[in-house]
Amino acid sequence: MNYEQRDTYGMYKGTRGFASPAHLSAGPGPQLMGANTLIGNDVCNQHDEDLGDIKEIMLDVSSGRVAYAVLSFGGFLGVGEKLFAVPWSALTLDTENKRFVLAVDKERLSHAPGFDKDSWPDMQDPTWSKEVQDYYGVTPKLEDRY
């Protein structure tokens, strides 16, 4: 299911993929979107390969910014699944296909720093944050905590 199908409050109703300027006033998207509608969205790469889906969105409560999207990749029916905290700025919203794009090859993602559902990292650890941001080639803005 994509964000438009998960929209229980009608915030994307009439947006038709956010294609024309007339539709931009029909709701808050695509620059403002409900976090709950984004969980479960597909993520692919620039080669249209499936990289998994968004399992969780991690907010930096003190700054009010989205820090990471937790992406699942691999495994079968949740067994052997690996989770990855992808910096939010590494994702691009593809409004035409209603999914996110992450510019990483499948092979590179399989070697990315990840974790399993029973052993989450300390995402506030600056060393861990830098490793993840470096891996995805993202440079945080000066005002960003992560």
N, C-alpha and C positions, 0 to 999 in steps of 0.2 A: 504494500500500500504506500502511496506517496502523500505528501503534505496536503494536497488538494482533497484527496479521499478521506483524510483523517480530520478534516476541518469540521468540527461539530458546532462551531459558532457562526459559520458563514462568512468568515473574514476573507476568504478567497473567492467567494461566489461572484461570478461575472468577470473574473480577471482574465480568463482565457489565456493562461500562460504569461500574463503581464506583457503582452506583445505591443500594444499600442498605447500612446499617451492618454487616450480617453479612458483606458482601463486603470490607469495608475491611481485615480481617485476613487475607484470602486472598492477599495479595501487597503489595509496597511502594507501588503506585500509589494514587491519582493524585498524592500529594504528593511522592513520590520515584519517578522514572522513569529508565530507562536511556537515556542520550544517543543511543546508536546506534539505538535503536528510534524515536527522534523524527525522525531525518534522513529526509527524503522525505515527511514528513507534510504534508498540504494545509493551506493557510491561506486563510481567507475573511474577509470583513468582516461587519458587523452586518446587511447587506442580502443576505447569502448569496451574494455575488459572489466568484468565485474570484480570489485574489490571488497564487497561485503555490504554491510548496512550499519547505520548509526544506532547504537544501543543506548547511549546516554549523552547528555550535553552537560559539561562541567562549567559552572559559573564561578567566577571570582566574586564572591559576595561583597567584599569590601570595595571593589571598584565598579561593580555592576556590569562587568564585561564577560563575554563568553571566552573561556580560556581554551577548552579542548572539546572535540567531539570524540567520543569513545566508539571506535569502529571495530566490528567483529570481522574476522577473516579466517577461512579454512574450517576444518572440522566437518562433522556431519551431525545434524540435529542437535547441535550444541556440544557434542562430544569432540574433544580435541580442538575446540575453537580457541583462537588466540585473540586477545583484545589489544588494541593500540590506542593510545591517546594521541590524536592528531591535532596539532594547533589549528584553531578555527580559521586563522588567516591562510592556511594551506588549502582550504576547500573553496571551490567556486560553485555557486548555485547555477545549475543548468535548468532554466525555467521552461524551455521548450520540451525537455524530456522529464521534467519534474524529478530531478535527482541532483546529487553533488558530484563534482569532478575533483579528483586528487591527482596531480601530475606526478605519479609514481608508477613505475612498472610493477607488475605482479611479483616478479622475482625479488625486487628490492623491498617491497612491502613485507614479503615473507621473512626477511632478515631484519626488519625494523625492530627497535626496542619495544617489546610488548610484555604482556602479563596475562595471567589467567584470572578467571572470575573470583577465585578464592585468595588471590594474593595481589592486591592493588598496590601500586607504588605510592610514595609520598609525593604527590604532584606539586606540592609547595616547595620541595627541595630545589634550590637554584641549580645544583649540579645536574639533577635529573631533567629539569626544564630545559637547560641549555643543550643537553644531549639530544633531546627530542626535537627541539627547534632546529638544531644544526642538521639533524638527519633529514628533515623535510625541507631544508634550505629556507627557513623562515627567520626573519630578523624582527624581533618585537620592537614596537615603537618605544621611544624613551619613556612615555608615560605608562606603558603597560608593565604590569608586575611580572608577568610570565614571559 
